[in-house]
């Protein structure tokens, strides 16, 4: 395991939502996919799906694993591990359409 991945995996994971408009997430390993309607993030606690309207990435700190998203936040879900293969299939099917 390289040094960067091991340091991110030790970060605490937290989610802070301010007035359903600003979402601050710590412990983010990577952003898998995003657009103005949804974000798919890999966090230290598993995959997270954020859904809403007019979503935009405001801040990305890859070294610290912090992400800030603004927009109208409607839904925040953690994806189950047994759905990993389906999620990966969906990502690849969207990429290669």
Helices and strands as residue ranges (DSSP letters): H 3-9, E 14-18, E 22-26, E 28-34, E 38-43, E 46-61, E 66-78, G 81-83, H 84-95
